[in-house]
Amino acid sequence: LYMPEFVSSLPNIGIDGTLKNRGKKLSVAKHAYLKTGSIQNVSAIAGYIFDKNNDIKVFVFMANDPKANESSKIQDDLIEWAYLN
């Protein structure tokens, strides 16, 4: 019922918000609505991916490690994989 409004409130990868400068060159650009979050030693991203068949996938990634802030490339790779598969 409220999903379209909720999803549209999330940053669109490669387009706006905290994801404006991420994923611009990926196939998933414009097809994933995700929210990032971080605290000391933790990095997370979660939301919805509308895959190449326009099916909705729920995506959650959390890293808890002193190097968690280095996980954005892995996050982007998994988001792209989820979009393509």
N, C-alpha and C positions, 0 to 999 in steps of 0.2 A: 504494500500500500504506500509506504513512504520511501521505499528504496530509491527511486529515481532522484528524489530530493537529497537524500543522504549521500548517495554516490557522487552526485554533481557537486557536493560541498567539499569533496576530497580533492587534493591536488592531482592534476592529470600529468603523468610522466612526460617530460620533454616540453611541457606547455606552461605550467604555472606553479605558484607556491614553492615549497621546498624542493620540488622535483623539476623546476623550470630548466635547470642546466644539466639534468641527468637523462640519459636515454634518448637524446635527440636523434642519434644515428641508428637506433635500434628499430626493428620492425614493430615493436610494441608501443612505440611513441604514439600518443593520442588514444591508446586503447587500454590504459591501466590507470586506475584511480586509487592512490595509495597515500597513507599517512606515515611519515617518518617520526622517530622518537629516539632520544639518546639520553643517557646519564653516564656517570663515570664507569668505564669499562663495559658498557652495554650499548648496543645499536640495534634498532628494530625498524621494520617496515611492514605494513599490513594494509590490505584493502582488496580491491576487486580487479580482475583482469578479464576483459572481453576478448576471448581468443579469436583466431582467424576464422572460426566458424560462427562467431558471435555468441558462443556459449560463455556463461559467467563462471569464473573460477575464483575461489577465495584464496588469498595468498597471505601467508604470515612467515616472517623470518626474524629470528632473534639471535644475536650473538652476545655471549657473556664471556668476555676475555679482555685482558689488558690491551689487546690489539683490535678490539671490536670496531673501533673507528676506521679501520682499514678494510672493512668487509663490504663496502659499497659496490665494488666490482663484482664480487660473488653474488650479491643481491641482484644487481642488474642482469647478470648472466642467468640466474634462476628465473627472474621475471620474464626474460626473453624466451627461455626454454618453455615456461608455462604457456606463454602466448602461442608459440609455434606447435606445441604438442597437445 
